Amino acid sequence: MRKICLLGSTGSVGFQTIEVISQNPDLLKLHSIATYGRNPNTIINQVNKYNPKYVAVYDEQTAKKIAESVKAKVLVGIEGIMQIVEDDEVDLVVSAIVGFIGLKPTLRALEKGKQVALANKESIVVGGKLIQRYIDKIIPVDSEHSAIFQLIQNRNIQDIKEIILTASGGPFWRKKQSQLRNVKIEDALKHPVWKMGHKITIDSATLMNKALEIIEAHFLFSVPPEKIKAIIHPQSYVHSLVVLKDNNVLAHIAKPDMRIPISYALFYPERQENNFSPFSFTDLYNKKLEFYEIPKHFRSIKFAYSVLSLGGVFPTILNAANEVAVDLFIQGKIGFLNIFDIVEDTLSCYGGNNYKDLTVEILEEVNDWARKTAIDLAKKSKIYIN
Ligand SMILES: NC(=O)c1ccc[n+]([C@@H]2O[C@H](COP(=O)([O-])OP(=O)(O)OC[C@H]3O[C@@H](n4cnc5c(N)ncnc54)[C@H](OP(=O)(O)O)[C@@H]3O)[C@@H](O)[C@H]2O)c1
């Protein structure tokens, strides 16, 4: 029985992880869950249905409310989350909180020797160098990285000529820059393939999701940035490709269903049968599998290579400015294209030390600086809608 601590249980990855666990009651057990606390009723339902021992709730008020309604032990704040990941009984931590906040619990889990199924890409983008120390303990959940992970198992890294990440392209990749100026929030939230949380859905629309994934791939697989490419593949059947030095090309194909990479991560190194989007070769009959270059006006991709070449704290600045810009866009305070402007301006404002020896404290300090700078830049500019 593998005991699982699930960070972000009320999110899209969280729900799908619970589905995988509940389909395998003899093999997997939900040991503990963590959420921000925006949906108290969902948390209470999860506790009543799956009986985790601990519930960590970031928001103090919600934590108090939950404690009155459930039998499980309720812990509070980031300290509560840190406590559940390091519990002796936990075998695997699923890191599926969204955003920078996922860094500390992910690192704590790794430091305590836990296996981590990593969905929270922001933590490896900002803390790649710190997380790399424990790389053998990580199983990626992002479908592209799960694909690459499976393709390169037991291969010599020197044999890899190129990694090609595929991107669905989100709802807007066919649009010209001028057509993007007035896109509405509800249109940006309509992803053509995946149903995900708001942050990653907007990141898919700006292709910042792919930019973060380029950085994630660099740290996960120790492949230099110039060997990592991203292309658009609207059908999302091919999850990624690996080109070997003798020009053999390996591709990973599966239907777009996050329960497949989640299941792979929960059972790794074994595989477990499931009924999630079964594949038949007949599915490919008359199916177009298209591939396109990412249009240059999606500046996110350029930002990814730029922060990778600058290294140090720059991926953290990119991530923080993007988190702020996405929030402002969702609140209707800035336009869609302004997300790129805020990220670019915040990156170019940084005049501090580009530390090579990073610590969590340095990353937190730079994250705070970048968030504040991004907000100030937005508010001072003409783009801000009061
Ligand atoms: N969705 C996908 O298909 C997918 C695919 C690949 C990778 N990912 C990555 O997986 C992560 C989660 O994505 P998602 O789509 O599942 O996001 P989501 O639906 O927005 O869910 C986010 C989860 O994080 C929790 N959370 C947010 N802030 C927190 C805090 N301060 N403390 C504790 N919990 C907190 C939320 O709790 P509340 O409900 O209380 O807000 C929720 O449970 C992201 O990093 C994303 O990039 C997602």
The ligand as an SDF file (V2000), in Angstrom:
LIG
                    3D

 48 52  0  0  0  0  0  0  0  0999 V2000
   -4.2020   20.8840  -14.6560 N   0  0  0  0  0  0  0  0  0  0  0  0
   -3.3890   20.2140  -15.4250 C   0  0  0  0  0  0  0  0  0  0  0  0
   -3.8270   19.4660  -16.3170 O   0  0  0  0  0  0  0  0  0  0  0  0
   -1.8940   20.3410  -15.2400 C   0  0  0  0  0  0  0  0  0  0  0  0
   -1.0490   19.6630  -16.1170 C   0  0  0  0  0  0  0  0  0  0  0  0
    0.3250   19.7400  -15.9090 C   0  0  0  0  0  0  0  0  0  0  0  0
    0.8380   20.4890  -14.8780 C   0  0  0  0  0  0  0  0  0  0  0  0
   -0.0090   21.1630  -14.0600 N   0  0  0  0  0  0  0  0  0  0  0  0
    0.5740   21.9610  -12.9700 C   0  0  0  0  0  0  0  0  0  0  0  0
    0.0480   21.4680  -11.7370 O   0  0  0  0  0  0  0  0  0  0  0  0
   -0.1440   22.5340  -10.8040 C   0  0  0  0  0  0  0  0  0  0  0  0
   -1.6090   22.5550  -10.3950 C   0  0  0  0  0  0  0  0  0  0  0  0
   -2.3940   22.8500  -11.5410 O   0  0  0  0  0  0  0  0  0  0  0  0
   -3.9810   22.7460  -11.5010 P   0  0  0  0  0  0  0  0  0  0  0  0
   -4.4470   22.9620  -12.8810 O   0  0  0  0  0  0  0  0  0  0  0  0
   -4.3840   21.5150  -10.7820 O   0  0  0  0  0  0  0  0  0  0  0  0
   -4.3140   24.0410  -10.6060 O   0  0  0  0  0  0  0  0  0  0  0  0
   -5.6810   24.4220   -9.8850 P   0  0  0  0  0  0  0  0  0  0  0  0
   -6.8120   23.6390  -10.4600 O   0  0  0  0  0  0  0  0  0  0  0  0
   -5.7630   25.8880   -9.8910 O   0  0  0  0  0  0  0  0  0  0  0  0
   -5.4480   23.8990   -8.3820 O   0  0  0  0  0  0  0  0  0  0  0  0
   -4.4660   24.4790   -7.5730 C   0  0  0  0  0  0  0  0  0  0  0  0
   -4.4330   23.7780   -6.2250 C   0  0  0  0  0  0  0  0  0  0  0  0
   -3.4230   24.4060   -5.4240 O   0  0  0  0  0  0  0  0  0  0  0  0
   -4.0210   24.7900   -4.1660 C   0  0  0  0  0  0  0  0  0  0  0  0
   -3.3290   25.9470   -3.6250 N   0  0  0  0  0  0  0  0  0  0  0  0
   -3.1570   27.1770   -4.1900 C   0  0  0  0  0  0  0  0  0  0  0  0
   -2.4680   27.9980   -3.3720 N   0  0  0  0  0  0  0  0  0  0  0  0
   -2.1820   27.2630   -2.2610 C   0  0  0  0  0  0  0  0  0  0  0  0
   -1.5240   27.5380   -1.0500 C   0  0  0  0  0  0  0  0  0  0  0  0
   -1.0050   28.7400   -0.7840 N   0  0  0  0  0  0  0  0  0  0  0  0
   -1.4440   26.5490   -0.1260 N   0  0  0  0  0  0  0  0  0  0  0  0
   -1.9740   25.3190   -0.3660 C   0  0  0  0  0  0  0  0  0  0  0  0
   -2.6240   24.9890   -1.4990 N   0  0  0  0  0  0  0  0  0  0  0  0
   -2.7330   25.9570   -2.4310 C   0  0  0  0  0  0  0  0  0  0  0  0
   -5.4640   25.0940   -4.5130 C   0  0  0  0  0  0  0  0  0  0  0  0
   -6.2920   25.1300   -3.3490 O   0  0  0  0  0  0  0  0  0  0  0  0
   -7.7260   25.9180   -3.4140 P   0  0  0  0  0  0  0  0  0  0  0  0
   -8.6610   25.0300   -4.1980 O   0  0  0  0  0  0  0  0  0  0  0  0
   -8.1330   26.0770   -2.0070 O   0  0  0  0  0  0  0  0  0  0  0  0
   -7.4740   27.2140   -4.1200 O   0  0  0  0  0  0  0  0  0  0  0  0
   -5.7590   23.9030   -5.4330 C   0  0  0  0  0  0  0  0  0  0  0  0
   -5.9770   22.7470   -4.7010 O   0  0  0  0  0  0  0  0  0  0  0  0
    0.3140   23.8110  -11.5240 C   0  0  0  0  0  0  0  0  0  0  0  0
    1.6270   24.0790  -11.1910 O   0  0  0  0  0  0  0  0  0  0  0  0
    0.2180   23.4420  -13.0100 C   0  0  0  0  0  0  0  0  0  0  0  0
    1.1230   24.1590  -13.8020 O   0  0  0  0  0  0  0  0  0  0  0  0
   -1.3420   21.1090  -14.2150 C   0  0  0  0  0  0  0  0  0  0  0  0
  1  2  1  0
  2  3  2  0
  2  4  1  0
  4  5  1  0
  4 48  2  0
  5  6  2  0
  6  7  1  0
  7  8  2  0
  8  9  1  0
  8 48  1  0
  9 10  1  0
  9 46  1  0
 10 11  1  0
 11 12  1  0
 11 44  1  0
 12 13  1  0
 13 14  1  0
 14 15  2  0
 14 16  1  0
 14 17  1  0
 17 18  1  0
 18 19  2  0
 18 20  1  0
 18 21  1  0
 21 22  1  0
 22 23  1  0
 23 24  1  0
 23 42  1  0
 24 25  1  0
 25 26  1  0
 25 36  1  0
 26 27  1  0
 26 35  1  0
 27 28  2  0
 28 29  1  0
 29 30  1  0
 29 35  2  0
 30 31  1  0
 30 32  2  0
 32 33  1  0
 33 34  2  0
 34 35  1  0
 36 37  1  0
 36 42  1  0
 37 38  1  0
 38 39  2  0
 38 40  1  0
 38 41  1  0
 42 43  1  0
 44 45  1  0
 44 46  1  0
 46 47  1  0
M  CHG  2   8   1  16  -1
M  END
$$$$
